[in-house]
Amino acid sequence: MKQLSGKILFLFLLIGFSLGGYGQSLDQAKKWYNEGLYEEAKPAFERLVIQSPNNSQYSLWYGVCCFETGDWEKAQKYLLIAKNRKVLDSYRYLAAIYTSSYRFAEAAKIWEEYIAEMTKKKENTQAYEQQLERVEKLVRMKARTEDVQIIDSIVVNKDQILSAYLLSEDCGTLLMYNDFFQSAGQSESTVYLNPKGDQAYYAYQSYEEQYTLFTQSKLLDIWTDEKALFSTDLADNNYPFVLGDGLTLYFASKGNGSIGGYDLFVTRYNTNTNSYLMPEQLGMPFNSIANDYMMVIDEAKGLGWFVSDRNQPEGKACVYLYIPNEFRKYLPESENDEWLIARANLQSIRDTWQTGNDYTEQIRLAKTDLSLTEKKIIRDFEFIVNDRTIYYTLNEFRSTEAKAFYERVIGLRQQANTLEVNLYDKRQSYAQGNTTVRDQLKPSILQSEIELRTLLTQINEWEKRARNTENVSLMN
């Protein structure tokens, strides 16, 4: 009997010590968790979820630790356990996982459920409704991912991004802000100089540590007449570049509906109002939930560059080289969401390549200084006659008839470009206008869209005639 009592006493002592250690372990883990030391807290919570798999709070804490340490697959598993038991903090972390994984529709559903739960508790949901609007926008953007050929990429230090850009003389010049202005201060901005070197575009921190875009003109040897590009835009805007037309401006902004950090935008200068139109946000894959900036298009080379820090370690960025589309093209609709995610997030640039295309020459051209070549190639256009022949000027045509056909193509393209600019202006006015203005513009926009489609069809037809006629001439 005494022997049995001793065993029972020993068992109670063992349980007591175990519970004491358990409490101490939990208290220490919670302390680390509250201090943001997730790596330290993670092993303790892992033991707890194994011991008590039905404890929703343990599942939350362990799920958050996994999330903060980059183990998203395990984080999702335990955060879902917590969510199914209505632990509200789990909703926000799950939404973050789905958003970062480009599963935007799932993120939207989570935010809807979270807002519903918070509404029941009579909590203010404005901030969460903004998050819902953001992921709903991301759903739409992913569905309209552009079909663009990204032909090369290079990872560099963020302060060395311009080392990947080699522009032709006709494109202008890019410089770092500190180099151009001989400034010793810290600035992450760049300066774009037009081909003549008498107009500069740049940004600097003008207030509240936000960047504002400016331009300056050079008179004789003096830079003067500094002006803000957007007098009413208080967003953080940076990294300007202007196309050869002197009107089209690309820049990066953390405002204007950015989906994450800096986003790429384009706008045009309206000579009638002496101001820029409402900026248009570029789509995926140019923009992402990370920082995307420094969009440059070299029309002489037929190439473009942009920078992104998506999937990059701290202090690094990836400079992408791509072939600009003459007209915006979107990926075809697909039920394969994983394929669409890969294209939208640029998981592999090879996925963007067209079958049978060899990009060796374009990659070489991107790294070539055209000013050093013996003979500068005059390129009024690029017309592919056949697999071995490309024309760049009208004088290269052998057939007078084919030349006349292609002159028709040039004229139609000019009409299409003018119509496209006018259509862009109308769409911007439509977006900014009230109901009356929209009702007035809608028929005109629809008519312009029909006319543009007709012109594009005619361009294709006349190009085929020119190509066929010239090939017959070459064979003879």
VOGU-3710 file (C-alpha; in Angstrom, 3 decimals, decimal comma):
1> mkqlsgkilf> 0,000/0,000/0,000  2,875/2,356/0,935  4,603/1,440/-2,343  1,427/2,366/-4,326  1,084/5,697/-2,460  4,701/6,513/-3,322  4,073/5,882/-7,018  0,968/8,106/-6,989  2,915/10,884/-5,223  5,727/10,625/-7,784
11> lflligfslg> 3,185/10,822/-10,621  1,612/13,990/-9,193  5,046/15,584/-8,781  5,939/14,683/-12,388  2,722/16,240/-13,677  3,335/19,345/-11,567  6,842/19,816/-12,934  5,559/19,235/-16,455  2,834/21,844/-16,087  5,273/24,308/-14,569
21> gygqsldqak> 7,655/23,905/-17,506  4,740/24,148/-19,923  3,592/27,447/-18,423  7,097/28,835/-18,400  7,589/27,820/-22,030  4,287/29,434/-23,075  5,007/32,663/-21,187  8,461/32,957/-22,730  7,116/32,204/-26,217  4,384/34,840/-25,833
31> kwyneglyee> 6,996/37,354/-24,677  9,146/36,691/-27,749  6,066/36,808/-29,965  4,961/40,194/-28,625  8,498/41,523/-29,107  8,532/40,372/-32,741  11,129/37,649/-32,085  9,261/35,091/-34,182  12,258/32,880/-34,899  12,832/32,411/-31,169
41> akpaferlvi> 9,147/31,846/-30,373  8,502/29,434/-33,235  9,915/26,173/-31,695  7,909/26,630/-28,486  4,642/27,205/-30,367  5,421/24,255/-32,625  5,560/21,989/-29,550  2,329/23,505/-28,261  0,333/22,907/-31,462  1,531/19,284/-31,461
51> qspnnsqysl> 0,454/18,846/-27,827  -2,849/20,714/-28,327  -3,830/20,561/-32,016  -7,340/21,888/-31,284  -6,145/25,040/-29,522  -6,989/27,820/-31,985  -4,826/30,439/-30,240  -1,741/28,223/-30,456  -2,498/27,660/-34,144  -2,647/31,423/-34,675
61> wygvccfetg> 0,617/32,118/-32,866  2,458/29,320/-34,628  0,961/30,296/-37,996  2,089/33,904/-37,555  5,606/32,747/-36,584  5,751/30,623/-39,735  4,505/33,558/-41,808  7,062/35,980/-40,390  9,917/33,508/-40,929  8,980/32,763/-44,542
71> dwekaqkyll> 7,397/29,315/-44,143  4,154/30,274/-45,878  2,952/26,751/-46,639  2,938/25,793/-42,963  1,651/29,240/-42,006  -1,380/28,812/-44,246  -2,177/25,406/-42,729  -2,304/26,654/-39,130  -3,824/30,044/-39,905  -6,694/28,221/-41,635
81> iaknrkvlds> -7,225/26,183/-38,447  -7,426/29,438/-36,479  -9,703/31,059/-39,074  -12,141/28,133/-39,005  -12,491/28,818/-35,296  -13,091/32,549/-35,957  -9,782/33,805/-34,536  -9,921/37,183/-36,267  -6,199/37,977/-36,481  -5,738/34,938/-38,716
91> yrylaaiyts> -7,833/36,529/-41,485  -5,378/39,376/-42,070  -2,377/37,074/-42,273  -4,142/34,687/-44,644  -5,100/37,612/-46,867  -1,446/38,675/-46,905  -0,332/35,165/-47,937  -2,886/34,968/-50,738  -2,012/38,473/-51,966  1,737/37,800/-51,973
101> syrfaeaaki> 1,078/34,532/-53,846  -1,011/36,378/-56,488  -4,126/34,453/-55,384  -6,032/37,710/-55,328  -9,545/36,260/-55,600  -8,935/34,168/-52,468  -7,563/37,232/-50,678  -10,699/39,177/-51,611  -12,916/36,439/-50,170  -10,942/36,460/-46,909
111> weeyiaemtk> -11,281/40,249/-46,590  -15,037/40,010/-47,238  -15,402/37,444/-44,445  -13,206/39,495/-42,108  -15,211/42,680/-42,759  -18,436/40,759/-42,065  -17,061/39,518/-38,718  -15,818/42,979/-37,754  -19,174/44,497/-38,714  -20,905/42,108/-36,312
121> kkentqayeq> -18,671/43,461/-33,569  -19,545/47,025/-34,650  -15,868/47,763/-35,405  -14,692/50,379/-37,912  -13,973/48,529/-41,181  -12,838/51,406/-43,410  -9,180/50,317/-43,521  -10,171/46,732/-44,357  -12,576/47,867/-47,070  -9,649/49,705/-48,666
131> qlerveklvr> -7,674/46,463/-48,597  -10,606/44,693/-50,237  -10,746/47,349/-52,977  -7,014/46,884/-53,552  -7,169/43,103/-54,039  -10,273/43,439/-56,227  -8,213/45,785/-58,403  -5,428/43,205/-58,421  -7,904/40,561/-59,601  -8,788/42,753/-62,585
141> mkartedvqi> -5,159/43,607/-63,340  -4,067/39,964/-63,281  -6,876/39,033/-65,676  -5,543/41,672/-68,124  -1,860/40,755/-67,921  0,005/42,034/-70,966  1,585/39,645/-73,452  5,090/41,105/-73,643  8,417/39,477/-74,493  10,885/39,890/-71,616
151> idsivvnkdq> 14,130/38,820/-73,275  16,783/39,358/-70,600  17,288/40,350/-66,960  20,156/41,257/-64,672  20,266/41,638/-60,869  22,250/44,650/-59,636  22,644/46,768/-56,532  19,850/49,317/-56,331  22,307/52,204/-56,595  23,700/50,755/-59,834
161> ilsayllsed> 20,532/50,239/-61,892  21,620/52,651/-64,642  24,600/50,410/-65,440  22,137/48,139/-67,272  20,846/50,948/-69,536  22,754/51,811/-72,734  20,656/54,255/-74,746  21,092/55,421/-78,322  21,893/59,093/-78,950  18,360/59,778/-80,176
171> cgtllmyndf> 16,948/58,516/-76,897  18,613/60,984/-74,516  20,725/60,429/-71,415  20,154/58,963/-67,945  22,151/60,086/-64,909  21,925/59,701/-61,157  20,644/62,848/-59,438  23,768/63,334/-57,326  26,032/63,030/-60,366  24,086/65,546/-62,440
181> fqsagqsest> 23,647/68,159/-59,731  27,034/67,469/-58,089  25,192/66,935/-54,820  26,641/65,226/-51,762  23,245/64,492/-50,243  21,469/61,160/-50,431  19,028/60,921/-53,321  17,467/57,880/-54,974  16,305/59,891/-57,975  17,523/59,820/-61,560
191> vylnpkgdqa> 17,779/62,596/-64,153  16,639/62,282/-67,763  18,173/64,652/-70,343  16,500/65,004/-73,736  18,630/64,300/-76,865  19,514/67,987/-77,276  20,641/68,160/-73,663  18,632/71,316/-72,969  15,725/69,846/-70,991  16,108/67,918/-67,733
201> yyayqsyeeq> 13,503/65,865/-65,837  14,177/64,718/-62,279  12,775/64,391/-58,770  13,886/65,396/-55,300  12,413/65,324/-51,816  10,472/68,555/-51,595  8,391/67,887/-48,484  7,658/65,149/-45,947  10,488/63,072/-47,478  8,404/62,499/-50,613
211> ytlftqskll> 9,773/62,918/-54,123  8,256/65,455/-56,515  8,888/65,592/-60,278  10,415/68,726/-61,807  11,739/69,932/-65,136  14,313/72,574/-66,028  15,462/74,207/-69,270  18,995/75,151/-70,278  19,520/78,638/-71,679  23,069/79,031/-72,999
221> diwtdekalf> 25,033/77,405/-70,173  22,568/78,077/-67,363  19,856/75,759/-66,056  16,803/77,773/-65,127  13,000/77,974/-64,932  12,383/74,982/-62,644  8,766/73,811/-62,728  6,855/71,022/-61,003  5,393/68,600/-63,552  2,232/67,931/-61,515
231> stdladnnyp> 1,316/70,992/-59,483  -1,624/69,342/-57,703  -0,273/65,797/-57,272  1,086/65,303/-53,740  2,042/61,648/-54,274  5,617/60,358/-54,082  6,642/60,496/-57,780  10,091/59,618/-59,129  12,211/58,140/-61,993  11,029/60,158/-65,035
241> fvlgdgltly> 11,636/59,331/-68,701  10,271/61,104/-71,794  9,763/59,495/-75,202  11,143/61,006/-78,393  7,866/62,838/-79,056  8,664/65,068/-76,075  5,115/64,573/-74,784  4,866/61,030/-73,410  6,156/60,755/-69,843  6,854/57,533/-67,948
251> faskgngsig> 7,427/57,729/-64,200  7,028/55,775/-60,962  4,594/56,697/-58,201  3,627/55,479/-54,763  0,258/57,209/-55,171  -2,269/57,421/-58,001  -3,684/54,005/-57,043  -0,367/52,189/-56,669  -0,752/48,472/-55,907  2,481/48,247/-53,919
261> gydlfvtryn> 5,388/50,633/-53,379  6,404/52,343/-56,623  4,242/51,533/-59,655  4,871/52,466/-63,285  2,642/55,104/-64,895  2,444/56,885/-68,245  0,913/60,230/-69,145  0,953/62,712/-72,032  1,456/66,446/-72,109  -1,651/68,220/-73,383
271> tntnsylmpe> -0,442/71,186/-75,442  -3,923/72,733/-75,356  -3,979/73,016/-71,567  -0,190/73,089/-70,958  -0,552/70,318/-68,409  -0,258/66,548/-68,183  -3,264/64,269/-68,493  -4,339/61,950/-65,705  -1,613/59,264/-65,338  -2,444/55,776/-66,585
281> qlgmpfnsia> -1,185/52,855/-64,524  0,667/50,191/-66,489  -0,526/46,608/-66,126  1,110/43,364/-65,079  3,785/42,118/-65,521  5,319/45,622/-65,553  3,714/46,391/-62,198  3,672/44,114/-59,169  2,988/44,272/-55,431  6,682/45,196/-55,001
291> ndymmvidea> 8,515/48,341/-56,251  8,565/48,804/-60,045  10,219/51,833/-61,640  12,627/53,341/-64,227  10,664/52,529/-67,389  12,693/53,496/-70,486  11,963/52,843/-74,161  14,703/53,246/-76,776  12,772/53,675/-80,009  15,933/53,516/-82,153
301> kglgwfvsdr> 16,822/50,096/-80,749  13,227/48,938/-80,427  13,873/47,887/-76,817  12,757/48,847/-73,345  13,911/48,456/-69,753  12,281/48,599/-66,347  13,349/47,804/-62,780  11,663/45,724/-60,094  12,679/44,526/-56,642  10,110/41,688/-56,661
311> nqpegkacvy> 11,606/38,462/-55,299  14,904/40,232/-54,595  16,930/40,476/-51,367  17,370/43,789/-49,570  19,464/46,254/-51,552  19,091/44,388/-54,863  16,887/44,988/-57,906  16,313/43,263/-61,242  16,537/45,222/-64,506  14,361/43,624/-67,202
321> lyipnefrky> 14,920/44,045/-70,951  11,824/43,703/-73,144  10,470/44,295/-76,653  7,760/47,003/-76,579  4,521/46,137/-78,359  3,342/48,572/-81,013  -0,150/48,168/-79,583  -1,067/46,793/-76,187  -1,660/43,024/-76,232  -3,185/40,927/-73,455
331> lpesendewl> -2,752/37,267/-72,640  -5,603/35,028/-73,787  -8,157/33,931/-71,214  -7,165/30,712/-69,454  -8,529/28,513/-66,691  -4,943/27,674/-65,689  -4,460/30,120/-62,827  -0,925/28,922/-62,067  0,114/29,796/-65,636  -1,452/33,240/-65,345
341> iaranlqsir> 0,233/33,859/-61,974  3,608/32,907/-63,456  3,159/35,354/-66,341  1,766/38,158/-64,180  4,594/37,901/-61,646  7,411/37,118/-64,120  8,394/33,902/-62,374  10,351/32,954/-65,502  11,134/35,292/-68,401  11,404/32,245/-70,695
351> dtwqtgndyt> 7,640/31,827/-70,360  7,250/35,156/-72,211  9,352/34,131/-75,221  7,652/33,393/-78,520  8,257/29,942/-79,985  11,077/29,891/-82,491  12,332/33,416/-81,732  16,051/33,983/-81,195  16,704/37,085/-79,085  20,500/36,988/-79,291
361> eqirlaktdl> 20,681/39,957/-81,659  18,358/42,124/-79,574  20,292/41,345/-76,386  23,535/42,229/-78,188  21,951/45,450/-79,486  20,887/46,425/-75,977  24,546/46,329/-74,927  25,859/48,111/-78,044  26,788/51,794/-78,135  25,431/52,821/-81,542
371> sltekkiird> 27,458/56,041/-81,475  30,638/53,944/-81,752  29,569/51,922/-84,786  31,175/52,831/-88,096  27,918/53,404/-89,881  24,747/54,641/-88,251  21,725/52,733/-89,541  18,894/55,000/-90,645  15,607/53,475/-89,540  12,414/55,185/-90,613
381> fefivndrti> 10,488/51,997/-89,910  11,010/48,230/-89,667  9,341/46,164/-92,377  9,960/42,397/-92,445  9,954/41,348/-96,105  10,917/37,718/-95,465  12,986/35,586/-93,092  16,232/37,050/-94,476  15,279/40,610/-95,409  14,219/43,636/-93,349
391> yytlnefrst> 13,728/47,137/-94,804  14,222/50,323/-92,796  13,706/52,991/-95,518  11,550/53,360/-98,638  14,659/53,528/-100,847  15,332/49,827/-100,182  12,243/48,692/-102,115  12,966/47,195/-105,550  9,345/47,176/-106,656  7,790/50,589/-107,335
401> eakafyervi> 4,358/49,090/-106,738  5,371/47,561/-103,393  6,909/50,879/-102,365  3,616/52,645/-103,126  1,749/50,039/-101,089  4,033/50,615/-98,117  3,706/54,391/-98,430  -0,003/53,734/-97,949  0,879/51,750/-94,798  2,904/54,703/-93,449
411> glrqqantle> 0,031/57,101/-94,049  -2,476/54,789/-92,376  -0,166/54,358/-89,378  0,082/58,092/-88,940  -3,713/58,291/-88,971  -3,899/55,429/-86,447  -1,339/57,075/-84,146  -3,210/60,396/-84,247  -6,508/58,645/-83,611  -4,988/56,635/-80,750
421> vnlydkrqsy> -3,713/59,820/-79,062  -7,127/61,484/-79,433  -8,817/58,352/-78,120  -6,485/58,320/-75,120  -7,372/61,967/-74,378  -11,094/61,218/-74,660  -10,787/58,247/-72,283  -8,956/60,399/-69,746  -11,658/63,075/-69,978  -14,290/60,344/-69,617
431> aqgnttvrdq> -12,598/58,999/-66,476  -12,445/62,468/-64,902  -15,847/63,713/-66,050  -19,286/63,651/-64,477  -22,291/61,743/-65,809  -23,167/64,432/-68,369  -19,634/64,565/-69,756  -19,470/60,762/-69,942  -22,783/60,567/-71,798  -21,464/63,102/-74,330
441> lkpsilqsei> -18,124/61,328/-74,812  -19,325/57,716/-74,942  -20,603/57,735/-78,586  -17,419/59,509/-79,747  -15,189/56,999/-77,949  -17,069/54,041/-79,412  -16,864/55,545/-82,912  -13,118/56,201/-82,514  -12,563/52,619/-81,380  -14,365/51,330/-84,496
451> elrtlltqin> -12,306/53,640/-86,728  -9,052/52,503/-85,048  -9,890/48,817/-85,556  -10,693/49,533/-89,202  -7,385/51,347/-89,693  -5,419/48,498/-88,085  -7,117/45,998/-90,389  -6,269/48,137/-93,418  -2,634/48,438/-92,266  -2,330/44,651/-92,095
461> ewekrarnte> -3,879/44,241/-95,557  -1,611/46,805/-97,241  1,446/45,366/-95,482  0,618/41,922/-96,925  0,244/43,432/-100,416  3,582/45,237/-100,104  5,324/42,118/-98,788  3,924/39,790/-101,457  4,669/42,210/-104,283  8,232/42,870/-103,098
471> nvslmn> 8,974/39,150/-102,678  7,846/38,499/-106,257  10,197/41,272/-107,392  13,084/39,809/-105,399  12,586/36,332/-106,895  12,690/37,770/-110,410
//
